[in-house]
């Protein structure tokens, strides 16, 4: 019972956050309004940054004056639940033993709940340095919100000593992840009656050659590309996630489209990998980049070079395969780490997503430790 009492505010806040169905294909303003009220009541100075579409927004918030201190980074959106077999309402927090179940509990409203619970305590016991929060939108579809916010961070908040991006790492310090670039290959054919199919260029045949080129380039990366053994997949990867084309069986397709991505380690760039791919592509293909976010590669921040084994119980920092917003903050010259409660492998984007109370406890303890540095 003592454990529940100590974390009751975190759990209550998490229940409220989960109740906002902030799916990436919908608005997030109800959640943003609620968080803004919580932070304003906690004496934070809050700046709202609207999305270009006007149906979403992000927040930059600060408690205290001057530079230095810590900036906590989170995103407000969650992935859809369509097609997943949930055993209860995904947007109503429930408990199963030591686990709290609900969409976003791990990715990443559990971290945000810990941050907001700490924020509510700062007025009565102010830290020596500022505490700041950045809350974005549309991270789950390629970090599309943070580019609209990042240039406002230092002018609005000052320059923090440390940025903690609270993606789920099971509370292990993470100092690296791959960058990602997304592309669309449009394959051009010639329409005609299928009875005369050999007389026309079939866009699906062109697409098949594109798929072969993607697989050949991937094989080259796996065999001869740069490697980083700190990743589960130690080399850069190419993944085709969607292909479409054709209108009817008796019509030769004049257009086919393949959407694919490159996830690259720091030693390789997406542009260099695409240059390799272009040498293998067939004719009658146009290639366009549809999105990208930077990779993340960092040294241990100065603040963490002292003995922190009492909080972060690990032999050495890790790297993760999934992307985060950390590269944007590191791009400002800010010392950045990724660290948050929950397991991406076990719970990220999964039905019955959950986070353990033990992980939330570890996160709350770590935030208290960091704010005192």
SVG drawing of the C-alpha trace seen along z (x, -y; Angstrom):
<svg xmlns="http://www.w3.org/2000/svg" viewBox="-13 -34 45 46">
<polyline fill="none" stroke="black" stroke-width="0.4" points="0.0,0.0 2.9,-2.4 4.0,-1.9 0.6,-2.9 0.3,-5.8 3.7,-7.2 2.8,-6.9 -0.9,-7.8 -0.5,-11.1 1.5,-9.6 -1.1,-6.9 -4.0,-9.4 -2.2,-11.6 -1.5,-8.6 -5.2,-7.6 -6.2,-11.0 -3.5,-11.1 -4.6,-7.6 -8.2,-8.8 -7.2,-11.3 -7.3,-9.3 -4.5,-11.3 -4.1,-9.1 -1.7,-10.3 -4.6,-10.7 -6.6,-13.0 -6.3,-16.1 -4.5,-16.4 -5.9,-19.7 -7.9,-18.3 -4.7,-16.8 -2.7,-19.9 -5.3,-22.1 -5.3,-19.8 -1.5,-19.7 -1.3,-23.4 -3.7,-24.0 -1.7,-21.6 1.6,-23.3 0.2,-26.8 -1.2,-25.9 2.2,-24.6 3.8,-28.1 5.4,-27.1 5.5,-29.6 3.9,-27.8 4.2,-28.6 1.9,-26.9 3.1,-26.1 0.3,-25.3 0.6,-22.8 0.2,-24.1 -3.1,-22.3 -4.5,-23.9 -5.9,-20.7 -2.8,-19.9 -0.3,-21.8 2.9,-21.3 4.0,-23.0 7.2,-24.4 7.1,-25.1 9.6,-26.3 9.9,-26.6 12.7,-28.8 14.9,-31.5 18.0,-31.5 19.9,-28.9 20.9,-25.4 18.8,-22.8 17.0,-19.9 14.6,-19.7 12.2,-16.7 11.0,-15.8 7.8,-13.8 5.3,-13.4 1.6,-13.5 0.5,-11.1 -0.1,-7.4 -0.4,-4.8 -3.8,-3.4 -5.5,-0.4 -7.3,0.7 -6.8,4.4 -5.4,5.1 -7.0,7.5 -7.4,5.5 -9.1,7.3 -10.5,4.0 -11.0,0.3 -7.6,-0.8 -8.3,-4.4 -9.3,-3.5 -6.4,-2.7 -6.7,0.6 -4.4,2.5 -3.3,6.2 -1.0,7.0 2.1,4.8 1.1,3.6 -1.0,0.6 -2.7,1.3 -3.7,-1.3 -2.7,-2.8 0.4,-5.0 1.3,-3.8 4.7,-2.8 5.0,-5.0 5.2,-7.5 2.5,-8.8 4.0,-6.9 7.1,-9.2 4.9,-12.3 2.9,-11.3 6.0,-11.1 7.2,-14.5 3.9,-16.2 3.7,-14.7 7.1,-16.1 6.1,-19.5 3.3,-19.8 5.8,-19.6 8.3,-22.2 6.5,-25.3 6.9,-24.2 10.5,-23.0 12.1,-24.8 15.2,-23.2 18.5,-25.2 18.2,-25.2 15.2,-25.4 13.0,-22.4 11.6,-22.5 9.2,-20.4 8.8,-20.0 5.7,-18.2 5.3,-17.5 2.8,-16.0 3.0,-13.4 6.2,-11.8 4.8,-8.4 4.6,-9.1 8.1,-10.3 8.8,-13.1 6.6,-15.5 5.8,-17.8 9.2,-18.6 10.6,-20.3 8.0,-23.0 9.1,-23.4 12.8,-22.9 13.8,-26.5 11.7,-27.9 13.4,-25.8 16.4,-27.9 14.8,-31.3 11.8,-30.3 13.4,-28.1 17.1,-29.0 19.9,-26.5 19.4,-23.5 22.4,-21.5 20.7,-18.3 17.8,-17.0 16.1,-13.7 13.9,-12.2 11.6,-9.8 11.1,-7.1 10.8,-3.6 14.3,-2.1 13.4,-0.2 15.1,-3.1 18.5,-2.4 20.5,-5.3 20.5,-5.4 23.1,-7.4 22.3,-6.4 19.7,-5.4 19.6,-5.1 18.4,-7.9 15.5,-7.3 14.5,-8.6 11.3,-7.6 10.9,-7.4 8.3,-6.8 9.2,-5.0 6.7,-5.7 6.9,-3.2 5.6,-4.3 4.0,-1.9 1.7,-2.1 -2.0,-1.3 -3.6,1.1 -5.8,4.2 -4.4,7.3 -5.0,9.3 -2.1,7.2 -0.1,7.1 3.4,7.8 2.9,4.6 2.9,2.4 5.2,1.6 3.6,3.1 4.2,0.8 4.0,3.8 6.9,5.4 8.9,2.3 7.9,2.4 9.1,6.0 12.5,4.8 12.5,2.0 11.8,4.5 14.7,6.6 17.0,3.5 15.9,2.8 16.7,6.4 20.1,6.4 21.0,3.1 20.0,4.5 22.2,7.6 25.1,5.3 24.6,3.3 24.4,6.5 27.6,8.0 29.8,4.9 28.2,1.9 29.3,0.1 28.5,1.9 27.7,0.9 27.5,3.9 25.6,1.9 22.4,2.4 20.3,5.5 20.6,5.2 24.2,4.0 24.0,2.5 21.8,0.0 18.5,1.4 16.1,0.9 12.4,1.9 9.6,1.8 6.4,1.3 3.7,0.7 3.1,1.4 0.1,0.7 -0.7,0.6 -3.1,1.6 -6.8,1.0 -8.3,4.2 -7.1,7.7 -7.7,7.0 -5.9,3.7 -2.1,3.3 -1.1,1.2 0.3,-2.2 1.4,-3.1 2.6,-1.4 4.0,-2.8 6.3,-1.5 6.9,-3.2 10.1,-2.3 12.4,-3.5 16.1,-3.6 17.3,-3.3 21.0,-4.1 23.7,-3.9 25.8,-7.0 28.7,-5.9 26.4,-5.9 24.0,-8.5 20.6,-7.9 21.7,-9.8 24.8,-7.5 22.6,-4.4 20.1,-5.9 23.0,-6.6 23.8,-2.9 20.2,-2.0 19.9,-4.3 22.6,-2.4 20.4,0.7 17.0,-0.8 15.3,-0.1 14.3,-2.8 10.8,-4.5 11.0,-5.1 10.8,-8.4 12.1,-8.6 11.1,-11.2 11.9,-11.5 8.7,-11.8 10.1,-12.3 13.3,-12.1 14.5,-12.5 18.1,-12.6 19.9,-9.8 21.3,-10.2 24.9,-9.6 26.1,-11.1 28.8,-11.0 27.9,-10.6 26.7,-14.0 29.0,-15.8 26.3,-15.7 26.3,-11.9 30.0,-11.4 29.8,-11.2 28.7,-8.0 25.0,-7.5 24.9,-3.8 22.3,-4.2 19.8,-5.5 20.8,-4.0 21.7,-0.4 23.6,0.6 27.1,1.4 27.2,-1.0 24.8,-3.0 22.7,-1.3 21.6,-2.1 18.1,-1.4 16.7,-0.5 13.7,-2.8 13.7,-6.5 13.2,-9.4 13.3,-13.2 16.7,-13.2 18.6,-14.0 16.8,-17.3 17.9,-18.4 21.4,-17.2 21.4,-19.2 21.1,-22.3 24.3,-21.4 22.5,-20.2 23.7,-17.3 20.9,-14.7 20.0,-11.2 17.1,-8.9 15.7,-7.3 12.2,-6.4 10.0,-3.8 8.6,-0.8 9.8,1.8 9.4,1.0 10.1,4.6 7.4,6.0 4.8,3.2 5.5,0.6 2.6,0.4 1.2,3.7 -2.3,4.6 -2.7,4.5 0.2,2.1 1.3,1.6 4.0,0.3 4.9,1.7 4.6,-0.3 8.2,0.6 9.3,-1.2 7.2,-4.3 8.8,-4.3 12.3,-4.1 11.4,-7.0 10.1,-9.2 13.2,-8.5 15.5,-9.3 13.6,-12.6 14.0,-13.7 17.8,-12.8 18.3,-14.7 16.5,-17.8 18.9,-18.0 22.1,-17.9"/>
</svg>
